[in-house]
Amino acid sequence: MEPTVAQLRTLYRMLVGMSNMLRSINLVRMDERTKRLVMLVGETIEIEILSNGEALIK
């Protein structure tokens, strides 16, 4: 399964933003079941990127 172009654009933007805030990026993974990109940042931030590029921050 390949991520969509919208997902990749959002992922890049989020990775650069978190790096600029000196946050550690612990995991980036494609969830095959939901077709979402999942990022774990620091100890508490979970970000899901939907196929349309929308980011959900939990």
N, CA, C and O atoms as a Maestro MAE file, in Angstrom:
{
 s_m_m2io_version
 :::
 2.0.0
}

f_m_ct {
 s_m_title
 :::
 protein
 m_atom[232] {
  # First column is atom index #
  i_m_mmod_type
  r_m_x_coord
  r_m_y_coord
  r_m_z_coord
  i_m_residue_number
  s_m_chain_name
  s_m_pdb_residue_name
  s_m_pdb_atom_name
  i_m_atomic_number
  :::
  1 25 0.851 -1.189 0.000 1 A "MET " " N  " 7
  2 3 0.000 0.000 0.000 1 A "MET " " CA " 6
  3 2 0.887 1.238 0.000 1 A "MET " " C  " 6
  4 15 1.786 1.375 0.830 1 A "MET " " O  " 8
  5 25 0.626 2.113 -0.918 2 A "GLU " " N  " 7
  6 3 1.375 3.366 -1.038 2 A "GLU " " CA " 6
  7 2 0.543 4.527 -0.498 2 A "GLU " " C  " 6
  8 15 -0.669 4.560 -0.712 2 A "GLU " " O  " 8
  9 25 1.170 5.485 0.200 3 A "PRO " " N  " 7
  10 3 0.433 6.668 0.649 3 A "PRO " " CA " 6
  11 2 0.061 7.550 -0.539 3 A "PRO " " C  " 6
  12 15 0.713 7.524 -1.583 3 A "PRO " " O  " 8
  13 25 -1.005 8.332 -0.354 4 A "THR " " N  " 7
  14 3 -1.423 9.258 -1.406 4 A "THR " " CA " 6
  15 2 -0.497 10.473 -1.413 4 A "THR " " C  " 6
  16 15 0.247 10.704 -0.460 4 A "THR " " O  " 8
  17 25 -0.552 11.239 -2.489 5 A "VAL " " N  " 7
  18 3 0.254 12.456 -2.590 5 A "VAL " " CA " 6
  19 2 -0.149 13.436 -1.485 5 A "VAL " " C  " 6
  20 15 0.712 14.088 -0.893 5 A "VAL " " O  " 8
  21 25 -1.436 13.544 -1.205 6 A "ALA " " N  " 7
  22 3 -1.914 14.441 -0.142 6 A "ALA " " CA " 6
  23 2 -1.361 14.006 1.219 6 A "ALA " " C  " 6
  24 15 -0.971 14.847 2.028 6 A "ALA " " O  " 8
  25 25 -1.328 12.707 1.468 7 A "GLN " " N  " 7
  26 3 -0.771 12.203 2.736 7 A "GLN " " CA " 6
  27 2 0.719 12.535 2.843 7 A "GLN " " C  " 6
  28 15 1.191 12.950 3.901 7 A "GLN " " O  " 8
  29 25 1.450 12.354 1.759 8 A "LEU " " N  " 7
  30 3 2.883 12.628 1.781 8 A "LEU " " CA " 6
  31 2 3.169 14.110 2.018 8 A "LEU " " C  " 6
  32 15 4.101 14.453 2.746 8 A "LEU " " O  " 8
  33 25 2.375 14.986 1.408 9 A "ARG " " N  " 7
  34 3 2.557 16.429 1.621 9 A "ARG " " CA " 6
  35 2 2.316 16.793 3.077 9 A "ARG " " C  " 6
  36 15 3.091 17.543 3.670 9 A "ARG " " O  " 8
  37 25 1.248 16.266 3.651 10 A "THR " " N  " 7
  38 3 0.940 16.545 5.054 10 A "THR " " CA " 6
  39 2 2.004 15.941 5.962 10 A "THR " " C  " 6
  40 15 2.426 16.574 6.931 10 A "THR " " O  " 8
  41 25 2.434 14.739 5.660 11 A "LEU " " N  " 7
  42 3 3.477 14.090 6.454 11 A "LEU " " CA " 6
  43 2 4.740 14.936 6.466 11 A "LEU " " C  " 6
  44 15 5.324 15.165 7.526 11 A "LEU " " O  " 8
  45 25 5.164 15.398 5.309 12 A "TYR " " N  " 7
  46 3 6.362 16.235 5.222 12 A "TYR " " CA " 6
  47 2 6.204 17.495 6.061 12 A "TYR " " C  " 6
  48 15 7.098 17.856 6.826 12 A "TYR " " O  " 8
  49 25 5.061 18.161 5.914 13 A "ARG " " N  " 7
  50 3 4.808 19.388 6.673 13 A "ARG " " CA " 6
  51 2 4.854 19.123 8.181 13 A "ARG " " C  " 6
  52 15 5.434 19.907 8.932 13 A "ARG " " O  " 8
  53 25 4.240 18.010 8.624 14 A "MET " " N  " 7
  54 3 4.210 17.671 10.046 14 A "MET " " CA " 6
  55 2 5.607 17.308 10.566 14 A "MET " " C  " 6
  56 15 5.991 17.713 11.663 14 A "MET " " O  " 8
  57 25 6.361 16.544 9.773 15 A "LEU " " N  " 7
  58 3 7.706 16.157 10.188 15 A "LEU " " CA " 6
  59 2 8.612 17.374 10.348 15 A "LEU " " C  " 6
  60 15 9.355 17.476 11.324 15 A "LEU " " O  " 8
  61 25 8.550 18.290 9.395 16 A "VAL " " N  " 7
  62 3 9.363 19.499 9.481 16 A "VAL " " CA " 6
  63 2 8.932 20.341 10.681 16 A "VAL " " C  " 6
  64 15 9.776 20.851 11.417 16 A "VAL " " O  " 8
  65 25 7.629 20.485 10.876 17 A "GLY " " N  " 7
  66 3 7.132 21.267 12.011 17 A "GLY " " CA " 6
  67 2 7.545 20.691 13.349 17 A "GLY " " C  " 6
  68 15 7.968 21.427 14.240 17 A "GLY " " O  " 8
  69 25 7.427 19.378 13.500 18 A "MET " " N  " 7
  70 3 7.814 18.742 14.762 18 A "MET " " CA " 6
  71 2 9.323 18.821 14.973 18 A "MET " " C  " 6
  72 15 9.779 19.014 16.100 18 A "MET " " O  " 8
  73 25 10.100 18.675 13.904 19 A "SER " " N  " 7
  74 3 11.554 18.796 14.017 19 A "SER " " CA " 6
  75 2 11.956 20.212 14.422 19 A "SER " " C  " 6
  76 15 12.865 20.397 15.230 19 A "SER " " O  " 8
  77 25 11.281 21.202 13.861 20 A "ASN " " N  " 7
  78 3 11.586 22.591 14.219 20 A "ASN " " CA " 6
  79 2 11.272 22.881 15.684 20 A "ASN " " C  " 6
  80 15 11.892 23.752 16.294 20 A "ASN " " O  " 8
  81 25 10.307 22.147 16.249 21 A "MET " " N  " 7
  82 3 9.975 22.313 17.675 21 A "MET " " CA " 6
  83 2 10.812 21.371 18.549 21 A "MET " " C  " 6
  84 15 10.565 21.241 19.748 21 A "MET " " O  " 8
  85 25 11.807 20.714 17.931 22 A "LEU " " N  " 7
  86 3 12.722 19.802 18.618 22 A "LEU " " CA " 6
  87 2 11.987 18.655 19.307 22 A "LEU " " C  " 6
  88 15 12.372 18.227 20.395 22 A "LEU " " O  " 8
  89 25 10.930 18.162 18.671 23 A "ARG " " N  " 7
  90 3 10.181 17.008 19.174 23 A "ARG " " CA " 6
  91 2 10.771 15.740 18.575 23 A "ARG " " C  " 6
  92 15 11.128 15.710 17.397 23 A "ARG " " O  " 8
  93 25 10.872 14.696 19.384 24 A "SER " " N  " 7
  94 3 11.367 13.427 18.859 24 A "SER " " CA " 6
  95 2 10.234 12.700 18.134 24 A "SER " " C  " 6
  96 15 9.118 12.604 18.644 24 A "SER " " O  " 8
  97 25 10.529 12.202 16.967 25 A "ILE " " N  " 7
  98 3 9.558 11.460 16.168 25 A "ILE " " CA " 6
  99 2 9.877 9.984 16.372 25 A "ILE " " C  " 6
  100 15 10.899 9.488 15.898 25 A "ILE " " O  " 8
  101 25 8.995 9.289 17.079 26 A "ASN " " N  " 7
  102 3 9.269 7.917 17.489 26 A "ASN " " CA " 6
  103 2 8.819 6.869 16.474 26 A "ASN " " C  " 6
  104 15 9.406 5.791 16.392 26 A "ASN " " O  " 8
  105 25 7.777 7.184 15.701 27 A "LEU " " N  " 7
  106 3 7.247 6.181 14.780 27 A "LEU " " CA " 6
  107 2 6.483 6.857 13.655 27 A "LEU " " C  " 6
  108 15 5.724 7.797 13.890 27 A "LEU " " O  " 8
  109 25 6.681 6.381 12.439 28 A "VAL " " N  " 7
  110 3 5.856 6.762 11.288 28 A "VAL " " CA " 6
  111 2 5.508 5.451 10.600 28 A "VAL " " C  " 6
  112 15 6.395 4.686 10.222 28 A "VAL " " O  " 8
  113 25 4.224 5.197 10.441 29 A "ARG " " N  " 7
  114 3 3.802 3.898 9.890 29 A "ARG " " CA " 6
  115 2 2.499 4.052 9.117 29 A "ARG " " C  " 6
  116 15 1.660 4.890 9.448 29 A "ARG " " O  " 8
  117 25 2.346 3.240 8.096 30 A "MET " " N  " 7
  118 3 1.101 3.173 7.334 30 A "MET " " CA " 6
  119 2 0.240 2.075 7.940 30 A "MET " " C  " 6
  120 15 0.656 0.918 8.008 30 A "MET " " O  " 8
  121 25 -0.959 2.437 8.380 31 A "ASP " " N  " 7
  122 3 -1.903 1.446 8.912 31 A "ASP " " CA " 6
  123 2 -2.649 0.850 7.720 31 A "ASP " " C  " 6
  124 15 -3.452 1.527 7.079 31 A "ASP " " O  " 8
  125 25 -2.383 -0.400 7.434 32 A "GLU " " N  " 7
  126 3 -2.964 -1.064 6.263 32 A "GLU " " CA " 6
  127 2 -4.485 -1.206 6.375 32 A "GLU " " C  " 6
  128 15 -5.187 -1.188 5.364 32 A "GLU " " O  " 8
  129 25 -4.992 -1.345 7.595 33 A "ARG " " N  " 7
  130 3 -6.439 -1.533 7.773 33 A "ARG " " CA " 6
  131 2 -7.212 -0.266 7.443 33 A "ARG " " C  " 6
  132 15 -8.221 -0.319 6.740 33 A "ARG " " O  " 8
  133 25 -6.744 0.875 7.945 34 A "THR " " N  " 7
  134 3 -7.477 2.127 7.767 34 A "THR " " CA " 6
  135 2 -6.921 2.994 6.640 34 A "THR " " C  " 6
  136 15 -7.520 4.006 6.275 34 A "THR " " O  " 8
  137 25 -5.770 2.591 6.087 35 A "LYS " " N  " 7
  138 3 -5.087 3.347 5.023 35 A "LYS " " CA " 6
  139 2 -4.706 4.751 5.483 35 A "LYS " " C  " 6
  140 15 -4.748 5.704 4.705 35 A "LYS " " O  " 8
  141 25 -4.332 4.865 6.764 36 A "ARG " " N  " 7
  142 3 -3.895 6.138 7.337 36 A "ARG " " CA " 6
  143 2 -2.422 6.054 7.700 36 A "ARG " " C  " 6
  144 15 -1.912 4.990 8.052 36 A "ARG " " O  " 8
  145 25 -1.741 7.207 7.607 37 A "LEU " " N  " 7
  146 3 -0.389 7.302 8.135 37 A "LEU " " CA " 6
  147 2 -0.506 7.656 9.613 37 A "LEU " " C  " 6
  148 15 -1.321 8.495 9.994 37 A "LEU " " O  " 8
  149 25 0.304 7.020 10.434 38 A "VAL " " N  " 7
  150 3 0.269 7.260 11.869 38 A "VAL " " CA " 6
  151 2 1.656 7.716 12.310 38 A "VAL " " C  " 6
  152 15 2.662 7.104 11.952 38 A "VAL " " O  " 8
  153 25 1.700 8.804 13.095 39 A "MET " " N  " 7
  154 3 2.952 9.309 13.660 39 A "MET " " CA " 6
  155 2 2.830 9.346 15.170 39 A "MET " " C  " 6
  156 15 1.812 9.783 15.708 39 A "MET " " O  " 8
  157 25 3.862 8.891 15.849 40 A "LEU " " N  " 7
  158 3 3.943 9.061 17.290 40 A "LEU " " CA " 6
  159 2 5.090 10.031 17.548 40 A "LEU " " C  " 6
  160 15 6.232 9.794 17.155 40 A "LEU " " O  " 8
  161 25 4.752 11.135 18.223 41 A "VAL " " N  " 7
  162 3 5.722 12.198 18.453 41 A "VAL " " CA " 6
  163 2 5.857 12.409 19.957 41 A "VAL " " C  " 6
  164 15 4.868 12.598 20.665 41 A "VAL " " O  " 8
  165 25 7.091 12.373 20.427 42 A "GLY " " N  " 7
  166 3 7.329 12.555 21.856 42 A "GLY " " CA " 6
  167 2 6.641 11.464 22.658 42 A "GLY " " C  " 6
  168 15 6.493 10.332 22.196 42 A "GLY " " O  " 8
  169 25 6.228 11.815 23.852 43 A "GLU " " N  " 7
  170 3 5.577 10.852 24.741 43 A "GLU " " CA " 6
  171 2 4.062 10.812 24.562 43 A "GLU " " C  " 6
  172 15 3.436 9.801 24.878 43 A "GLU " " O  " 8
  173 25 3.459 11.896 24.059 44 A "THR " " N  " 7
  174 3 2.002 12.000 24.130 44 A "THR " " CA " 6
  175 2 1.275 12.341 22.841 44 A "THR " " C  " 6
  176 15 0.048 12.250 22.811 44 A "THR " " O  " 8
  177 25 1.956 12.723 21.790 45 A "ILE " " N  " 7
  178 3 1.275 13.203 20.590 45 A "ILE " " CA " 6
  179 2 1.115 12.069 19.585 45 A "ILE " " C  " 6
  180 15 2.092 11.424 19.206 45 A "ILE " " O  " 8
  181 25 -0.124 11.831 19.158 46 A "GLU " " N  " 7
  182 3 -0.407 10.858 18.100 46 A "GLU " " CA " 6
  183 2 -1.090 11.615 16.965 46 A "GLU " " C  " 6
  184 15 -2.074 12.324 17.179 46 A "GLU " " O  " 8
  185 25 -0.562 11.456 15.768 47 A "ILE " " N  " 7
  186 3 -1.104 12.132 14.592 47 A "ILE " " CA " 6
  187 2 -1.491 11.074 13.569 47 A "ILE " " C  " 6
  188 15 -0.696 10.190 13.250 47 A "ILE " " O  " 8
  189 25 -2.713 11.167 13.056 48 A "GLU " " N  " 7
  190 3 -3.160 10.295 11.974 48 A "GLU " " CA " 6
  191 2 -3.417 11.165 10.756 48 A "GLU " " C  " 6
  192 15 -4.042 12.220 10.861 48 A "GLU " " O  " 8
  193 25 -2.944 10.732 9.620 49 A "ILE " " N  " 7
  194 3 -3.129 11.476 8.372 49 A "ILE " " CA " 6
  195 2 -4.031 10.649 7.476 49 A "ILE " " C  " 6
  196 15 -3.671 9.550 7.055 49 A "ILE " " O  " 8
  197 25 -5.219 11.194 7.188 50 A "LEU " " N  " 7
  198 3 -6.206 10.508 6.352 50 A "LEU " " CA " 6
  199 2 -5.773 10.512 4.898 50 A "LEU " " C  " 6
  200 15 -4.844 11.233 4.534 50 A "LEU " " O  " 8
  201 25 -6.420 9.729 4.070 51 A "SER " " N  " 7
  202 3 -6.043 9.622 2.659 51 A "SER " " CA " 6
  203 2 -6.223 10.935 1.888 51 A "SER " " C  " 6
  204 15 -5.595 11.128 0.847 51 A "SER " " O  " 8
  205 25 -7.073 11.838 2.390 52 A "ASN " " N  " 7
  206 3 -7.244 13.136 1.740 52 A "ASN " " CA " 6
  207 2 -6.239 14.178 2.227 52 A "ASN " " C  " 6
  208 15 -6.266 15.324 1.777 52 A "ASN " " O  " 8
  209 25 -5.342 13.781 3.154 53 A "GLY " " N  " 7
  210 3 -4.308 14.684 3.646 53 A "GLY " " CA " 6
  211 2 -4.666 15.400 4.926 53 A "GLY " " C  " 6
  212 15 -3.833 16.115 5.484 53 A "GLY " " O  " 8
  213 25 -5.878 15.228 5.405 54 A "GLU " " N  " 7
  214 3 -6.294 15.866 6.652 54 A "GLU " " CA " 6
  215 2 -5.588 15.182 7.828 54 A "GLU " " C  " 6
  216 15 -5.496 13.956 7.879 54 A "GLU " " O  " 8
  217 25 -5.092 15.988 8.770 55 A "ALA " " N  " 7
  218 3 -4.370 15.447 9.930 55 A "ALA " " CA " 6
  219 2 -5.270 15.514 11.167 55 A "ALA " " C  " 6
  220 15 -5.900 16.534 11.446 55 A "ALA " " O  " 8
  221 25 -5.309 14.399 11.897 56 A "LEU " " N  " 7
  222 3 -6.032 14.320 13.162 56 A "LEU " " CA " 6
  223 2 -4.995 14.215 14.268 56 A "LEU " " C  " 6
  224 15 -4.225 13.255 14.312 56 A "LEU " " O  " 8
  225 25 -4.972 15.195 15.160 57 A "ILE " " N  " 7
  226 3 -3.997 15.201 16.256 57 A "ILE " " CA " 6
  227 2 -4.705 14.824 17.533 57 A "ILE " " C  " 6
  228 15 -5.702 15.438 17.914 57 A "ILE " " O  " 8
  229 25 -4.174 13.797 18.200 58 A "LYS " " N  " 7
  230 3 -4.785 13.323 19.443 58 A "LYS " " CA " 6
  231 2 -3.871 13.574 20.609 58 A "LYS " " C  " 6
  232 15 -4.214 13.242 21.744 58 A "LYS " " O  " 8
  :::
 }
 m_bond[231] {
  # First column is bond index #
  i_m_from
  i_m_to
  i_m_order
  :::
  1 1 2 1
  2 2 3 1
  3 3 4 2
  4 3 5 1
  5 5 6 1
  6 6 7 1
  7 7 8 2
  8 7 9 1
  9 9 10 1
  10 10 11 1
  11 11 12 2
  12 11 13 1
  13 13 14 1
  14 14 15 1
  15 15 16 2
  16 15 17 1
  17 17 18 1
  18 18 19 1
  19 19 20 2
  20 19 21 1
  21 21 22 1
  22 22 23 1
  23 23 24 2
  24 23 25 1
  25 25 26 1
  26 26 27 1
  27 27 28 2
  28 27 29 1
  29 29 30 1
  30 30 31 1
  31 31 32 2
  32 31 33 1
  33 33 34 1
  34 34 35 1
  35 35 36 2
  36 35 37 1
  37 37 38 1
  38 38 39 1
  39 39 40 2
  40 39 41 1
  41 41 42 1
  42 42 43 1
  43 43 44 2
  44 43 45 1
  45 45 46 1
  46 46 47 1
  47 47 48 2
  48 47 49 1
  49 49 50 1
  50 50 51 1
  51 51 52 2
  52 51 53 1
  53 53 54 1
  54 54 55 1
  55 55 56 2
  56 55 57 1
  57 57 58 1
  58 58 59 1
  59 59 60 2
  60 59 61 1
  61 61 62 1
  62 62 63 1
  63 63 64 2
  64 63 65 1
  65 65 66 1
  66 66 67 1
  67 67 68 2
  68 67 69 1
  69 69 70 1
  70 70 71 1
  71 71 72 2
  72 71 73 1
  73 73 74 1
  74 74 75 1
  75 75 76 2
  76 75 77 1
  77 77 78 1
  78 78 79 1
  79 79 80 2
  80 79 81 1
  81 81 82 1
  82 82 83 1
  83 83 84 2
  84 83 85 1
  85 85 86 1
  86 86 87 1
  87 87 88 2
  88 87 89 1
  89 89 90 1
  90 90 91 1
  91 91 92 2
  92 91 93 1
  93 93 94 1
  94 94 95 1
  95 95 96 2
  96 95 97 1
  97 97 98 1
  98 98 99 1
  99 99 100 2
  100 99 101 1
  101 101 102 1
  102 102 103 1
  103 103 104 2
  104 103 105 1
  105 105 106 1
  106 106 107 1
  107 107 108 2
  108 107 109 1
  109 109 110 1
  110 110 111 1
  111 111 112 2
  112 111 113 1
  113 113 114 1
  114 114 115 1
  115 115 116 2
  116 115 117 1
  117 117 118 1
  118 118 119 1
  119 119 120 2
  120 119 121 1
  121 121 122 1
  122 122 123 1
  123 123 124 2
  124 123 125 1
  125 125 126 1
  126 126 127 1
  127 127 128 2
  128 127 129 1
  129 129 130 1
  130 130 131 1
  131 131 132 2
  132 131 133 1
  133 133 134 1
  134 134 135 1
  135 135 136 2
  136 135 137 1
  137 137 138 1
  138 138 139 1
  139 139 140 2
  140 139 141 1
  141 141 142 1
  142 142 143 1
  143 143 144 2
  144 143 145 1
  145 145 146 1
  146 146 147 1
  147 147 148 2
  148 147 149 1
  149 149 150 1
  150 150 151 1
  151 151 152 2
  152 151 153 1
  153 153 154 1
  154 154 155 1
  155 155 156 2
  156 155 157 1
  157 157 158 1
  158 158 159 1
  159 159 160 2
  160 159 161 1
  161 161 162 1
  162 162 163 1
  163 163 164 2
  164 163 165 1
  165 165 166 1
  166 166 167 1
  167 167 168 2
  168 167 169 1
  169 169 170 1
  170 170 171 1
  171 171 172 2
  172 171 173 1
  173 173 174 1
  174 174 175 1
  175 175 176 2
  176 175 177 1
  177 177 178 1
  178 178 179 1
  179 179 180 2
  180 179 181 1
  181 181 182 1
  182 182 183 1
  183 183 184 2
  184 183 185 1
  185 185 186 1
  186 186 187 1
  187 187 188 2
  188 187 189 1
  189 189 190 1
  190 190 191 1
  191 191 192 2
  192 191 193 1
  193 193 194 1
  194 194 195 1
  195 195 196 2
  196 195 197 1
  197 197 198 1
  198 198 199 1
  199 199 200 2
  200 199 201 1
  201 201 202 1
  202 202 203 1
  203 203 204 2
  204 203 205 1
  205 205 206 1
  206 206 207 1
  207 207 208 2
  208 207 209 1
  209 209 210 1
  210 210 211 1
  211 211 212 2
  212 211 213 1
  213 213 214 1
  214 214 215 1
  215 215 216 2
  216 215 217 1
  217 217 218 1
  218 218 219 1
  219 219 220 2
  220 219 221 1
  221 221 222 1
  222 222 223 1
  223 223 224 2
  224 223 225 1
  225 225 226 1
  226 226 227 1
  227 227 228 2
  228 227 229 1
  229 229 230 1
  230 230 231 1
  231 231 232 2
  :::
 }
}
